[in-house]
Amino acid sequence: MGFVMAMIDMVKWDRGTNEVYAWKFPHSNLSTFTQLVVAESQEAVLFSKGRMVGKFGPGKHTLNTENLPLLRSLFGLPFGGNNPFTAEVWFVNRVMPLNIDWDTDNMRFHDPDYKTMVPLMAKGRYGLRVEDAERFLVKLVGTLLEYTAAMLTDQFRGALVSKTKSILLQSMQSQQIGVKSIGAYLDPLSRAVEAAMQSFWEEYGFKLLRLDITSVDIDSRTPDGQAILQAMAQQSAQSIAGYTWQQSQSFQVAKEAMANQSELGMLGVLMVAGGGLGGGGGVGAAIMQPQTPSAMPNSAASGQWGAAQPAVRDVFCSNCSKKFQSTSRFCPHCGDPYNPCPRCGADNDGQATRCVTCGQPLQSQAAAAPSSFCTRCGNSMDPRAVFCPNCGLKVG
């Protein structure tokens, strides 16, 4: 008699949200008079003795032997009357959740724009719906009391990240999509990953309704990612401000020299105070300009200067910005002719009217009589000269 009084008259789930995929009714003492109420967005599944007894869609159902004929073979229930039996009732949420976020860990990708490996990370959102309630409950839920979106994300994070990274990188590689243009391809990349992930979720009773990639960015959590972002920011600043990499290097040299006035001496301090960095009379010119024998002390001009002055110096190509030695007539990286400034020796474009490093006027030099250049110091000289007037090298 006590067992009959403990039987449940009504079974329903009123607490369903988009975050909960499945919920188990806490009691199993049912009867053939028990009323099962299933909401519009739900599906109910009954299990008894390890077997599925039946499925019920939206509506109000009586759990009698007519609706559940398997009860007669499992419990030997007669027709009619209030007959008790035990069963587990699961409610499955059929509402489409679109608020499940995902992200990847570090992805190494050979960028077609920068021709180097860059660290990437992707973020997005996906929505799933339970398509096969029985398969979903058997494969994923088991003995749990409920199954939430958080449990799903935690359980499948490894497989989801691995498959998403593989598909995303393959798509970017095959279409030669680089970091600079990735934002324009987020939708087609999302569809490619979505199509490839459909079969994965179907195995667990889900239907993947939509998967979106919201961003693919340089991974700033890594040291090399931070260095790449800094270099990209510097490149953008140079492009906006209108100065070259060579000029940036010259400004940095001047800044360091100004911080240590003992290296500049009184002349350098006066030049900074009077001319700054412009007009060819600034600190950059004072540092970069090679001194001639006439500007050196008498002892140096009399013959010791050639031994003390370095024979070779590094310059930066005005065309490709790569470093090469001043003894070269052409840039060994891009083949551009070496056009040295007569004051500081920096390489300049052939059409330049002023030196990009020290501001020395170049137009008058170009209009002057033809000249040649010393292979040791790069100094411009008369092609008829036998010795370089700057370093004394015999060039005849």
KEKE-3310 file (N, C-alpha, C; in steps of 0.2 Angstrom, whole numbers, plus 5000, padded with zeros to 4 digits):
npx = (5004:5010:5019:5010:5005:5017:5018:5020:5010:5011:5022:5034:5044:5049:5059:5067:5080:5090:5103:5103:5104:5098:5088:5085:5071:5068:5062:5057:5046:5032:5016:5003:4993:5000:5003:5011:5019:5024:5033:5033:5045:5052:5057:5053:5060:5059:5067:5069:5074:5086:5083:5076:5060:5050:5047:5041:5033:5029:5015:5002:5002:4997:5004:5001:4998:4994:5001:5013:5018:5028:5029:5021:5028:5040:5036:5025:5012:4994:4980:4971:4967:4976:4992:5008:5025:5043:5053:5065:5064:5068:5070:5073:5080:5075:5077:5086:5102:5113:5123:5136:5152:5168:5186:5203:5219:5236:5240:5251:5256:5261:5262:5257:5259:5269:5278:5283:5283:5269:5261:5244:5227:5210:5193:5176:5158:5146:5131:5120:5108:5098:5096:5094:5087:5088:5101:5109:5107:5111:5125:5131:5125:5122:5123:5121:5113:5109:5113:5123:5127:5139:5145:5146:5154:5166:5168:5171:5181:5195:5194:5186:5194:5205:5201:5195:5206:5213:5205:5203:5216:5220:5211:5214:5228:5226:5219:5228:5227:5231:5237:5234:5223:5213:5201:5192:5188:5181:5168:5166:5176:5171:5159:5166:5172:5161:5154:5163:5162:5150:5147:5154:5147:5135:5137:5135:5121:5118:5113:5122:5119:5124:5140:5151:5165:5172:5184:5201:5217:5233:5242:5244:5248:5260:5278:5284:5273:5270:5281:5279:5267:5271:5281:5272:5264:5274:5277:5265:5265:5276:5272:5261:5266:5276:5290:5305:5312:5326:5328:5321:5331:5341:5336:5335:5349:5353:5346:5351:5364:5362:5358:5370:5381:5394:5400:5397:5403:5407:5405:5395:5384:5381:5377:5365:5358:5357:5353:5345:5337:5335:5338:5351:5361:5360:5361:5361:5368:5380:5385:5384:5392:5407:5423:5435:5452:5455:5447:5452:5464:5481:5491:5484:5480:5492:5495:5492:5479:5473:5476:5469:5455:5441:5441:5430:5412:5395:5381:5363:5352:5344:5333:5329:5331:5340:5356:5372:5390:5400:5409:5404:5397:5384:5369:5369:5358:5346:5351:5351:5359:5373:5372:5380:5379:5389:5392:5389:5389:5378:5366:5356:5341:5342:5335:5334:5335:5340:5349:5343:5347:5356:5352:5360:5361:5358:5356:5364:5376:5373:5371:5384:5401:5404:5408:5417:5418:5426:5432:5435:5430:5419:5418:5414:5423:5435:5435:5447:5456:5470:5473:5462:5454:5449:5452:5465:5467:5474:5468:5470)
npy = (4994:5006:5008:5011:5023:5031:5033:5042:5055:5065:5070:5082:5095:5110:5119:5121:5128:5137:5133:5121:5104:5092:5084:5074:5067:5067:5056:5038:5030:5026:5025:5017:5026:5038:5055:5062:5077:5086:5100:5112:5114:5103:5085:5069:5055:5038:5026:5009:4996:4996:4997:5007:5013:5021:5036:5053:5067:5085:5089:5081:5066:5049:5037:5023:5005:5005:5016:5012:4998:4990:4989:4978:4967:4969:4970:4963:4969:4970:4973:4989:4997:5003:5002:4999:5004:5005:5017:5028:5045:5055:5072:5081:5095:5104:5116:5128:5132:5147:5152:5146:5148:5146:5144:5143:5136:5141:5142:5138:5146:5147:5162:5169:5182:5188:5179:5170:5160:5163:5165:5161:5164:5158:5163:5160:5155:5143:5134:5121:5107:5095:5081:5067:5060:5048:5043:5053:5053:5040:5040:5051:5056:5046:5041:5054:5068:5079:5088:5100:5115:5119:5107:5100:5108:5107:5093:5091:5099:5097:5089:5097:5109:5103:5098:5110:5118:5111:5111:5124:5130:5122:5127:5141:5139:5133:5143:5153:5163:5177:5185:5199:5200:5192:5195:5198:5185:5178:5173:5163:5155:5151:5143:5133:5126:5123:5114:5103:5099:5094:5080:5075:5079:5073:5060:5060:5062:5075:5090:5101:5117:5130:5137:5150:5159:5171:5179:5179:5181:5188:5179:5186:5182:5175:5177:5179:5182:5195:5202:5202:5209:5222:5225:5226:5237:5247:5248:5253:5265:5271:5272:5280:5292:5295:5293:5284:5267:5268:5282:5281:5273:5282:5292:5286:5283:5296:5300:5292:5296:5309:5307:5304:5315:5316:5309:5316:5328:5346:5352:5344:5346:5359:5359:5352:5360:5371:5367:5355:5341:5343:5350:5346:5349:5344:5332:5320:5321:5325:5314:5304:5309:5306:5311:5322:5323:5337:5341:5335:5333:5340:5330:5319:5322:5322:5309:5299:5298:5289:5277:5276:5278:5268:5256:5250:5252:5249:5251:5255:5249:5260:5255:5242:5242:5233:5228:5232:5232:5246:5245:5240:5241:5240:5235:5219:5212:5217:5222:5236:5251:5258:5273:5284:5297:5312:5317:5309:5296:5288:5277:5283:5286:5286:5297:5306:5322:5326:5320:5306:5303:5313:5325:5332:5341:5334:5337:5347:5339:5329:5336:5340:5338:5322:5309:5297:5284:5280:5264:5260:5270:5275:5288:5302:5306:5314:5306:5306:5306:5299:5295:5293:5307:5307:5295:5291:5280:5271:5272:5272)
npz = (5000:5004:4993:4983:4987:4985:4972:4957:4951:4941:4928:4923:4916:4921:4921:4910:4901:4888:4891:4896:4891:4893:4906:4920:4927:4944:4951:4950:4952:4944:4937:4928:4927:4927:4922:4909:4904:4891:4885:4872:4867:4870:4872:4878:4885:4889:4900:4905:4915:4908:4894:4881:4883:4877:4867:4868:4861:4861:4872:4882:4890:4894:4904:4900:4895:4882:4876:4880:4875:4878:4891:4895:4892:4899:4913:4914:4915:4917:4907:4909:4925:4939:4938:4945:4940:4937:4930:4921:4917:4905:4900:4885:4879:4865:4860:4850:4854:4853:4860:4863:4866:4858:4857:4851:4854:4852:4835:4823:4808:4791:4784:4769:4765:4773:4772:4782:4798:4808:4824:4827:4833:4835:4837:4841:4838:4841:4837:4843:4841:4848:4839:4838:4851:4858:4855:4859:4873:4877:4873:4878:4890:4900:4917:4923:4931:4924:4909:4903:4893:4896:4901:4889:4881:4889:4889:4875:4871:4868:4856:4848:4846:4840:4828:4822:4821:4812:4800:4798:4796:4785:4775:4774:4770:4757:4750:4751:4760:4769:4785:4783:4776:4782:4788:4778:4774:4784:4784:4773:4777:4789:4785:4779:4789:4797:4788:4788:4801:4803:4802:4813:4824:4822:4825:4839:4841:4838:4829:4819:4819:4816:4814:4818:4814:4823:4824:4818:4824:4827:4839:4854:4866:4865:4864:4851:4844:4850:4846:4832:4831:4836:4827:4815:4820:4820:4807:4801:4807:4802:4788:4789:4794:4785:4784:4781:4784:4786:4789:4802:4809:4809:4816:4829:4832:4833:4844:4854:4854:4859:4871:4877:4880:4881:4871:4860:4862:4864:4851:4845:4854:4853:4839:4840:4848:4839:4826:4827:4820:4807:4790:4787:4796:4808:4822:4817:4805:4811:4817:4807:4797:4788:4793:4784:4779:4780:4790:4801:4815:4814:4815:4811:4798:4792:4788:4797:4798:4788:4792:4804:4801:4797:4784:4778:4779:4784:4775:4771:4759:4748:4741:4745:4759:4765:4773:4767:4762:4760:4750:4739:4723:4719:4726:4735:4737:4730:4718:4716:4711:4720:4727:4734:4748:4747:4759:4770:4766:4765:4756:4743:4733:4715:4710:4720:4728:4740:4753:4762:4775:4781:4775:4765:4750:4734:4721:4715:4715:4706:4695:4692:4685:4678:4689:4699:4712:4727:4731:4743:4754:4748:4744:4733:4719:4707:4691:4685:4694:4703:4716:4730:4737:4749:4757:4753:4745:4732:4716:4703)
capx = (5000:5015:5021:5005:5005:5023:5018:5020:5004:5012:5029:5035:5050:5047:5065:5071:5083:5095:5110:5103:5102:5094:5087:5082:5066:5071:5058:5056:5040:5027:5010:4999:4989:5004:5002:5018:5018:5030:5033:5033:5052:5055:5055:5053:5062:5058:5071:5067:5078:5092:5080:5071:5053:5046:5048:5035:5034:5025:5008:5000:5002:4996:5009:4998:5001:4993:5006:5020:5016:5034:5028:5018:5034:5045:5033:5019:5006:4988:4976:4967:4969:4982:4998:5014:5031:5048:5056:5068:5061:5073:5068:5078:5079:5076:5078:5093:5106:5118:5128:5141:5158:5174:5192:5208:5225:5241:5241:5257:5254:5265:5259:5259:5260:5275:5283:5286:5278:5266:5256:5237:5222:5204:5187:5169:5152:5142:5124:5118:5102:5098:5092:5092:5087:5091:5108:5112:5107:5115:5132:5134:5122:5123:5120:5121:5106:5107:5118:5123:5131:5146:5148:5147:5161:5172:5170:5173:5185:5200:5192:5184:5200:5210:5197:5194:5212:5216:5201:5204:5223:5220:5207:5219:5233:5224:5217:5233:5224:5236:5234:5232:5216:5209:5195:5187:5186:5178:5162:5168:5180:5166:5155:5170:5173:5154:5152:5167:5160:5143:5147:5157:5141:5129:5138:5132:5114:5117:5114:5126:5115:5128:5146:5154:5172:5172:5190:5207:5221:5240:5242:5248:5250:5267:5283:5285:5267:5270:5286:5276:5262:5275:5283:5267:5262:5279:5277:5260:5267:5281:5268:5256:5270:5280:5297:5308:5316:5333:5327:5320:5337:5345:5333:5337:5356:5354:5343:5356:5370:5361:5358:5377:5384:5402:5402:5397:5408:5404:5402:5388:5379:5380:5373:5359:5354:5356:5350:5341:5338:5334:5343:5358:5366:5358:5365:5362:5374:5386:5387:5385:5397:5414:5428:5440:5459:5456:5444:5456:5470:5487:5494:5480:5480:5499:5496:5490:5471:5471:5476:5464:5448:5439:5441:5423:5407:5389:5375:5357:5350:5338:5328:5326:5333:5344:5362:5378:5396:5401:5414:5400:5394:5377:5366:5369:5351:5341:5354:5350:5366:5374:5372:5382:5379:5396:5394:5389:5390:5372:5364:5351:5338:5345:5332:5334:5338:5343:5351:5338:5350:5359:5349:5364:5358:5361:5355:5370:5381:5371:5372:5391:5404:5404:5413:5418:5417:5431:5429:5436:5426:5413:5418:5414:5430:5436:5437:5454:5461:5474:5472:5456:5456:5446:5456:5471:5468:5476:5462:5471)
capy = (5000:5012:5009:5014:5030:5034:5033:5049:5056:5069:5071:5087:5099:5117:5123:5121:5134:5135:5131:5114:5100:5086:5084:5068:5067:5064:5050:5033:5026:5028:5020:5017:5032:5044:5060:5065:5083:5088:5106:5113:5114:5097:5078:5065:5048:5033:5020:5005:4990:4996:4998:5013:5011:5025:5043:5057:5074:5089:5087:5077:5059:5044:5031:5016:5000:5007:5020:5009:4991:4986:4988:4972:4961:4970:4970:4959:4973:4968:4979:4993:4998:5007:4997:5003:5001:5010:5020:5034:5049:5061:5077:5083:5102:5104:5123:5130:5137:5150:5156:5142:5151:5142:5147:5138:5138:5143:5139:5140:5146:5151:5167:5170:5189:5190:5173:5167:5157:5167:5162:5163:5161:5159:5163:5159:5153:5138:5132:5114:5105:5087:5078:5060:5060:5042:5042:5058:5051:5034:5041:5057:5058:5041:5042:5061:5070:5084:5089:5107:5117:5120:5101:5099:5112:5105:5087:5091:5105:5094:5086:5103:5113:5100:5098:5116:5121:5108:5113:5132:5131:5119:5132:5147:5138:5131:5149:5158:5169:5180:5189:5206:5200:5187:5198:5197:5178:5175:5170:5157:5150:5148:5138:5127:5122:5120:5108:5098:5097:5091:5072:5074:5080:5068:5054:5060:5064:5083:5093:5108:5122:5135:5139:5156:5161:5179:5182:5176:5186:5186:5177:5191:5178:5172:5182:5180:5186:5201:5205:5203:5215:5228:5227:5229:5244:5252:5249:5257:5272:5274:5273:5286:5298:5297:5292:5277:5263:5271:5288:5279:5271:5288:5296:5282:5284:5303:5300:5289:5301:5315:5305:5303:5321:5315:5306:5321:5334:5352:5354:5340:5349:5366:5357:5350:5366:5376:5364:5349:5335:5345:5354:5343:5351:5341:5328:5314:5323:5326:5307:5300:5311:5304:5317:5322:5325:5344:5342:5331:5337:5340:5324:5314:5324:5321:5303:5294:5297:5284:5270:5276:5278:5261:5256:5248:5253:5246:5256:5252:5250:5264:5252:5236:5243:5228:5231:5229:5236:5252:5244:5237:5246:5238:5231:5212:5209:5218:5225:5243:5254:5261:5280:5287:5304:5314:5319:5304:5290:5284:5276:5287:5284:5290:5303:5310:5328:5327:5313:5304:5303:5320:5331:5335:5342:5330:5339:5350:5334:5326:5341:5342:5334:5315:5307:5290:5283:5276:5257:5259:5274:5277:5295:5304:5309:5315:5300:5306:5305:5292:5293:5295:5313:5306:5290:5290:5274:5272:5269:5272)
capz = (5000:5004:4987:4979:4988:4983:4964:4954:4947:4935:4927:4919:4917:4920:4922:4905:4898:4883:4893:4898:4885:4896:4913:4922:4932:4950:4954:4945:4954:4940:4936:4921:4927:4928:4916:4906:4901:4887:4883:4865:4865:4873:4870:4884:4883:4895:4900:4910:4914:4903:4888:4880:4883:4872:4866:4868:4859:4865:4873:4888:4888:4900:4903:4900:4891:4875:4874:4881:4875:4880:4898:4897:4892:4905:4920:4914:4917:4914:4904:4913:4932:4941:4938:4946:4937:4938:4924:4921:4912:4903:4896:4881:4876:4858:4858:4847:4858:4849:4864:4865:4863:4857:4855:4850:4857:4847:4829:4819:4801:4787:4781:4762:4764:4777:4771:4788:4802:4813:4828:4827:4837:4832:4842:4837:4842:4837:4840:4842:4842:4849:4833:4840:4858:4861:4854:4863:4880:4878:4871:4882:4897:4905:4924:4925:4932:4919:4904:4901:4887:4899:4901:4882:4879:4893:4886:4868:4869:4864:4849:4844:4845:4836:4821:4820:4819:4806:4794:4797:4793:4778:4771:4773:4766:4750:4747:4751:4764:4774:4791:4781:4773:4785:4790:4773:4773:4790:4782:4769:4782:4794:4781:4777:4796:4798:4784:4790:4808:4804:4803:4820:4829:4821:4829:4846:4841:4837:4822:4820:4815:4813:4817:4815:4816:4824:4823:4818:4825:4829:4846:4857:4872:4864:4863:4844:4842:4853:4842:4826:4832:4837:4820:4811:4822:4818:4799:4800:4809:4796:4782:4790:4796:4779:4785:4779:4790:4786:4793:4808:4812:4810:4822:4835:4833:4836:4851:4859:4855:4863:4878:4880:4877:4881:4865:4855:4863:4863:4844:4844:4858:4849:4833:4843:4850:4834:4820:4827:4815:4800:4786:4786:4801:4814:4826:4813:4801:4815:4819:4802:4792:4789:4793:4779:4782:4782:4796:4806:4818:4809:4815:4807:4791:4789:4786:4802:4797:4783:4796:4809:4798:4795:4777:4776:4783:4782:4773:4770:4752:4748:4738:4749:4766:4768:4774:4763:4763:4756:4745:4734:4718:4718:4732:4733:4738:4725:4712:4715:4711:4726:4726:4741:4749:4747:4765:4775:4763:4765:4750:4741:4727:4710:4708:4726:4728:4747:4757:4767:4782:4783:4771:4760:4744:4730:4714:4712:4714:4700:4689:4691:4680:4680:4695:4701:4719:4730:4733:4751:4758:4745:4743:4726:4717:4700:4688:4683:4700:4704:4723:4733:4741:4756:4761:4750:4742:4725:4712:4696)
cpx = (5004:5018:5017:5005:5011:5023:5017:5014:5006:5020:5030:5041:5048:5053:5069:5074:5088:5101:5109:5100:5097:5094:5083:5077:5068:5068:5057:5050:5034:5021:5007:4994:4993:5003:5009:5016:5024:5029:5034:5041:5056:5053:5057:5055:5062:5063:5069:5071:5083:5089:5076:5064:5049:5049:5041:5037:5030:5018:5008:4999:5001:5001:5006:5001:4999:4998:5013:5019:5022:5033:5025:5024:5039:5042:5027:5013:5000:4985:4972:4970:4975:4988:5004:5020:5036:5051:5060:5066:5066:5069:5074:5076:5080:5076:5085:5097:5112:5123:5134:5148:5164:5180:5197:5214:5230:5241:5247:5255:5259:5262:5261:5261:5267:5280:5287:5281:5275:5261:5249:5233:5215:5199:5181:5164:5149:5135:5123:5111:5102:5093:5090:5093:5090:5098:5112:5112:5111:5123:5135:5132:5124:5120:5120:5114:5104:5114:5118:5127:5138:5149:5150:5154:5167:5174:5173:5178:5191:5199:5190:5189:5204:5207:5196:5200:5214:5212:5203:5211:5223:5216:5211:5225:5232:5222:5222:5230:5229:5233:5231:5225:5211:5202:5190:5185:5183:5172:5163:5172:5175:5162:5160:5171:5166:5152:5156:5165:5154:5143:5149:5151:5136:5130:5136:5125:5113:5116:5117:5122:5119:5134:5149:5161:5172:5178:5196:5213:5228:5239:5247:5250:5257:5272:5284:5279:5267:5275:5283:5271:5266:5278:5278:5264:5268:5279:5271:5261:5271:5277:5264:5261:5275:5287:5299:5311:5323:5333:5326:5326:5341:5343:5335:5344:5357:5351:5348:5362:5368:5360:5365:5381:5392:5404:5402:5402:5404:5401:5395:5383:5377:5375:5366:5355:5353:5352:5345:5343:5337:5339:5350:5363:5364:5363:5366:5368:5380:5389:5389:5391:5404:5418:5433:5446:5459:5452:5447:5462:5476:5490:5490:5480:5487:5500:5493:5482:5469:5471:5471:5457:5447:5438:5434:5418:5400:5384:5369:5354:5344:5332:5325:5327:5337:5352:5367:5384:5397:5406:5410:5397:5387:5375:5366:5363:5346:5344:5354:5357:5367:5376:5374:5381:5387:5397:5394:5389:5384:5369:5357:5348:5341:5342:5331:5337:5341:5344:5346:5341:5352:5356:5354:5361:5362:5361:5361:5376:5379:5372:5380:5394:5404:5410:5412:5418:5423:5428:5431:5431:5420:5413:5418:5421:5430:5438:5444:5459:5464:5473:5465:5458:5453:5450:5463:5472:5469:5471:5464:5472)
cpy = (5006:5013:5012:5022:5034:5035:5041:5050:5060:5070:5076:5091:5106:5122:5123:5128:5132:5133:5123:5109:5095:5086:5078:5069:5064:5057:5045:5029:5029:5023:5021:5023:5039:5048:5063:5071:5085:5095:5106:5112:5108:5090:5074:5058:5044:5027:5016:4998:4990:4997:5004:5010:5015:5032:5047:5064:5078:5087:5083:5070:5055:5038:5024:5011:5001:5011:5017:5002:4987:4985:4981:4966:4962:4969:4965:4962:4970:4974:4982:4993:5002:5003:5001:5000:5007:5011:5026:5038:5055:5066:5080:5090:5102:5112:5124:5134:5140:5153:5151:5145:5146:5146:5141:5141:5140:5139:5142:5140:5150:5156:5169:5177:5191:5184:5171:5164:5163:5163:5165:5160:5163:5159:5162:5157:5148:5136:5125:5112:5097:5085:5071:5059:5054:5041:5047:5056:5045:5036:5046:5057:5053:5041:5049:5062:5076:5085:5096:5109:5117:5113:5099:5102:5109:5098:5086:5096:5102:5092:5092:5107:5110:5100:5105:5119:5118:5110:5120:5133:5128:5124:5138:5145:5137:5138:5154:5164:5171:5184:5196:5206:5195:5189:5198:5190:5175:5171:5163:5152:5147:5142:5132:5123:5119:5114:5102:5095:5094:5084:5071:5074:5075:5062:5054:5063:5071:5084:5100:5113:5128:5136:5145:5157:5169:5182:5177:5181:5183:5185:5181:5188:5175:5178:5184:5184:5193:5205:5207:5209:5222:5230:5229:5236:5249:5253:5253:5264:5275:5276:5279:5293:5300:5296:5285:5274:5266:5277:5286:5277:5277:5292:5292:5283:5291:5303:5297:5293:5307:5313:5304:5309:5320:5312:5311:5327:5340:5354:5350:5344:5355:5364:5355:5356:5371:5373:5359:5344:5337:5349:5352:5345:5349:5336:5322:5315:5323:5319:5303:5302:5309:5311:5316:5324:5332:5345:5339:5335:5336:5333:5319:5316:5323:5314:5297:5293:5291:5277:5270:5275:5271:5261:5254:5250:5250:5252:5252:5254:5255:5261:5246:5237:5238:5231:5228:5234:5241:5251:5241:5243:5246:5234:5224:5209:5211:5221:5232:5246:5258:5269:5284:5294:5306:5316:5313:5297:5285:5283:5280:5284:5289:5297:5308:5317:5330:5320:5312:5304:5309:5326:5334:5335:5338:5332:5342:5344:5330:5330:5342:5337:5326:5313:5299:5290:5278:5269:5256:5263:5276:5285:5297:5308:5310:5308:5300:5306:5299:5290:5296:5301:5312:5301:5289:5284:5275:5268:5269:5265)
cpz = (5000:4997:4982:4980:4986:4975:4962:4950:4940:4934:4922:4921:4916:4920:4916:4902:4892:4885:4896:4893:4887:4903:4915:4928:4938:4953:4948:4947:4950:4940:4929:4921:4927:4921:4915:4902:4898:4884:4875:4863:4867:4870:4876:4881:4890:4894:4906:4909:4909:4895:4887:4879:4878:4872:4865:4866:4863:4866:4880:4886:4895:4898:4904:4895:4884:4872:4875:4881:4877:4888:4900:4897:4897:4912:4920:4917:4914:4911:4909:4920:4932:4942:4939:4942:4938:4931:4925:4916:4911:4899:4892:4878:4869:4855:4855:4851:4853:4853:4867:4862:4863:4855:4854:4853:4851:4841:4825:4811:4797:4782:4774:4761:4767:4776:4777:4793:4807:4817:4828:4832:4835:4838:4837:4842:4838:4841:4838:4844:4843:4843:4835:4847:4861:4861:4858:4870:4881:4877:4876:4889:4902:4911:4927:4927:4927:4915:4901:4895:4890:4899:4894:4880:4883:4890:4879:4866:4865:4857:4845:4842:4840:4829:4818:4817:4812:4800:4793:4793:4786:4773:4769:4769:4758:4747:4747:4755:4770:4780:4789:4779:4776:4786:4784:4771:4779:4788:4778:4773:4787:4791:4780:4784:4798:4795:4786:4797:4808:4806:4810:4825:4828:4824:4836:4846:4840:4830:4823:4815:4812:4817:4814:4818:4817:4823:4822:4818:4827:4837:4850:4864:4871:4863:4856:4842:4844:4848:4835:4826:4833:4830:4815:4813:4820:4810:4798:4802:4804:4790:4783:4791:4789:4780:4784:4785:4791:4791:4800:4812:4813:4816:4829:4837:4836:4843:4856:4860:4859:4870:4882:4877:4877:4875:4859:4856:4862:4857:4843:4848:4855:4843:4835:4845:4845:4828:4821:4823:4808:4796:4785:4791:4808:4817:4822:4808:4805:4816:4813:4797:4793:4788:4787:4782:4784:4788:4802:4809:4813:4809:4811:4800:4788:4787:4791:4801:4793:4787:4801:4807:4796:4788:4774:4781:4780:4780:4772:4763:4752:4744:4742:4756:4769:4768:4769:4764:4758:4750:4739:4729:4717:4725:4730:4734:4733:4718:4711:4715:4718:4725:4732:4742:4750:4754:4770:4772:4763:4758:4748:4734:4721:4708:4715:4726:4735:4750:4762:4774:4785:4780:4767:4754:4739:4722:4711:4711:4707:4694:4687:4686:4683:4685:4696:4709:4721:4732:4740:4755:4755:4743:4735:4724:4709:4697:4685:4688:4701:4711:4726:4738:4748:4760:4759:4746:4734:4721:4705:4693)
residu = (MET:GLY:PHE:VAL:MET:ALA:MET:ILE:ASP:MET:VAL:LYS:TRP:ASP:ARG:GLY:THR:ASN:GLU:VAL:TYR:ALA:TRP:LYS:PHE:PRO:HIS:SER:ASN:LEU:SER:THR:PHE:THR:GLN:LEU:VAL:VAL:ALA:GLU:SER:GLN:GLU:ALA:VAL:LEU:PHE:SER:LYS:GLY:ARG:MET:VAL:GLY:LYS:PHE:GLY:PRO:GLY:LYS:HIS:THR:LEU:ASN:THR:GLU:ASN:LEU:PRO:LEU:LEU:ARG:SER:LEU:PHE:GLY:LEU:PRO:PHE:GLY:GLY:ASN:ASN:PRO:PHE:THR:ALA:GLU:VAL:TRP:PHE:VAL:ASN:ARG:VAL:MET:PRO:LEU:ASN:ILE:ASP:TRP:ASP:THR:ASP:ASN:MET:ARG:PHE:HIS:ASP:PRO:ASP:TYR:LYS:THR:MET:VAL:PRO:LEU:MET:ALA:LYS:GLY:ARG:TYR:GLY:LEU:ARG:VAL:GLU:ASP:ALA:GLU:ARG:PHE:LEU:VAL:LYS:LEU:VAL:GLY:THR:LEU:LEU:GLU:TYR:THR:ALA:ALA:MET:LEU:THR:ASP:GLN:PHE:ARG:GLY:ALA:LEU:VAL:SER:LYS:THR:LYS:SER:ILE:LEU:LEU:GLN:SER:MET:GLN:SER:GLN:GLN:ILE:GLY:VAL:LYS:SER:ILE:GLY:ALA:TYR:LEU:ASP:PRO:LEU:SER:ARG:ALA:VAL:GLU:ALA:ALA:MET:GLN:SER:PHE:TRP:GLU:GLU:TYR:GLY:PHE:LYS:LEU:LEU:ARG:LEU:ASP:ILE:THR:SER:VAL:ASP:ILE:ASP:SER:ARG:THR:PRO:ASP:GLY:GLN:ALA:ILE:LEU:GLN:ALA:MET:ALA:GLN:GLN:SER:ALA:GLN:SER:ILE:ALA:GLY:TYR:THR:TRP:GLN:GLN:SER:GLN:SER:PHE:GLN:VAL:ALA:LYS:GLU:ALA:MET:ALA:ASN:GLN:SER:GLU:LEU:GLY:MET:LEU:GLY:VAL:LEU:MET:VAL:ALA:GLY:GLY:GLY:LEU:GLY:GLY:GLY:GLY:GLY:VAL:GLY:ALA:ALA:ILE:MET:GLN:PRO:GLN:THR:PRO:SER:ALA:MET:PRO:ASN:SER:ALA:ALA:SER:GLY:GLN:TRP:GLY:ALA:ALA:GLN:PRO:ALA:VAL:ARG:ASP:VAL:PHE:CYS:SER:ASN:CYS:SER:LYS:LYS:PHE:GLN:SER:THR:SER:ARG:PHE:CYS:PRO:HIS:CYS:GLY:ASP:PRO:TYR:ASN:PRO:CYS:PRO:ARG:CYS:GLY:ALA:ASP:ASN:ASP:GLY:GLN:ALA:THR:ARG:CYS:VAL:THR:CYS:GLY:GLN:PRO:LEU:GLN:SER:GLN:ALA:ALA:ALA:ALA:PRO:SER:SER:PHE:CYS:THR:ARG:CYS:GLY:ASN:SER:MET:ASP:PRO:ARG:ALA:VAL:PHE:CYS:PRO:ASN:CYS:GLY:LEU:LYS:VAL:GLY)
# end
